[in-house]
Amino acid sequence: EFSTENDAIYNAEKECIKDMISCLSDREKIIILTRFGFSLNEYMTFDTFKNVFSERYNLDSLYSTYLQFSNQPDTHTLQEIGDLFNLSRERVNQIQRKCLKKLTVAANKKGLSVE
């Protein structure tokens, strides 16, 4: 059961994550959020998600995929994310490493410690 204090902490954490991932492209955000088990709908609108994939999927399939990654905020494998983007596991891994470097730089600029 959540208290008002827990809700405030959760909302503050969510805003901090939104702020941190703002340095990433929409595609990079999807990769990081799905790779590390965040619910997409907490950090990205369907319209943003749709813009990344509009040429690859029809609207119904796209919405279903968005809901899948929003309602099941589990960590996803490189293969699962690669399938979503039609990329190899290795390419997703390369993008993930690039994103983590960007996030580290952003955190350091904000005076946050990254271990």
C-alpha distance (Angstrom), angle and dihedral (degrees) to the residues before:
residue distance angle dihedral
E1 . . .
F2 3.79 . .
S3 3.75 122.9 .
T4 3.77 125.8 -156.1
E5 3.79 88.0 -100.8
N6 3.81 92.0 52.4
D7 3.81 90.1 48.2
A8 3.80 90.2 52.0
I9 3.81 91.6 49.9
Y10 3.81 91.6 47.2
N11 3.81 92.0 49.6
A12 3.81 91.8 47.2
E13 3.81 90.8 50.5
K14 3.79 90.9 48.1
E15 3.81 91.6 51.1
C16 3.81 90.5 48.1
I17 3.80 90.6 52.6
K18 3.82 91.3 47.5
D19 3.79 89.4 50.9
M20 3.80 92.7 48.2
I21 3.81 95.7 48.5
S22 3.81 92.3 47.1
C23 3.83 87.2 90.8
L24 3.82 89.5 64.9
S25 3.79 129.6 82.8
D26 3.81 116.5 -112.9
R27 3.80 90.6 -103.2
E28 3.79 91.2 50.7
K29 3.82 90.6 48.5
I30 3.80 91.0 54.7
I31 3.79 91.2 49.7
I32 3.81 94.5 49.1
L33 3.80 95.8 41.4
T34 3.81 94.5 48.9
R35 3.80 93.9 40.3
F36 3.79 93.4 54.2
G37 3.79 98.8 39.2
F38 3.78 104.4 -103.4
S39 3.79 120.0 147.6
L40 3.80 108.5 -111.2
N41 3.79 95.2 -144.7
E42 3.82 89.8 59.5
Y43 3.81 91.5 60.8
M44 3.79 108.0 20.7
T45 3.79 136.9 39.2
F46 3.77 122.1 -127.1
D47 3.81 89.2 -115.1
T48 3.80 90.9 59.4
F49 3.80 90.9 47.1
K50 3.81 89.7 47.6
N51 3.80 91.9 52.8
V52 3.80 90.9 57.2
F53 3.81 93.9 51.4
S54 3.81 105.7 24.0
E55 3.81 94.4 116.1
R56 3.80 94.9 46.1
Y57 3.82 104.9 47.7
N58 3.78 138.2 34.4
L59 3.80 115.2 -113.9
D60 3.83 97.1 -104.5
S61 3.79 92.7 49.0
L62 3.78 90.3 45.2
Y63 3.80 93.7 51.8
S64 3.80 90.7 47.6
T65 3.81 90.2 52.2
Y66 3.81 91.6 47.8
L67 3.81 90.4 51.6
Q68 3.79 91.1 47.3
F69 3.80 91.6 55.9
S70 3.81 91.5 41.2
N71 3.79 99.0 47.4
Q72 3.80 96.1 41.0
P73 3.78 104.6 45.5
D74 3.79 93.9 -178.4
T75 3.75 124.6 137.7
H76 3.78 109.4 -91.2
T77 3.77 127.0 -147.0
L78 3.77 124.6 -113.4
Q79 3.82 86.8 -110.8
E80 3.82 93.7 53.9
I81 3.79 91.7 49.4
G82 3.79 90.8 43.7
D83 3.80 89.8 53.6
L84 3.80 89.9 51.6
F85 3.80 91.9 53.0
N86 3.80 97.4 31.0
L87 3.81 89.5 -117.7
S88 3.78 133.1 129.3
R89 3.80 120.2 -101.7
E90 3.79 88.7 -113.5
R91 3.81 92.4 54.0
V92 3.82 91.0 50.1
N93 3.81 88.4 49.4
Q94 3.82 90.3 51.7
I95 3.81 91.3 50.6
Q96 3.81 90.6 46.4
R97 3.82 91.6 53.1
K98 3.82 90.5 48.1
C99 3.81 90.3 50.8
L100 3.78 92.8 48.9
K101 3.80 89.5 53.0
K102 3.82 90.2 50.5
L103 3.79 90.7 48.8
T104 3.81 91.5 49.0
V105 3.81 91.1 52.2
A106 3.83 90.7 47.4
A107 3.81 91.3 49.1
N108 3.81 92.1 49.0
K109 3.81 90.6 50.6
K110 3.80 88.5 54.1
G111 3.78 91.3 48.8
L112 3.78 94.8 -110.3
S113 3.77 121.9 143.8
V114 3.80 115.2 -123.5
E115 3.78 118.3 -165.0
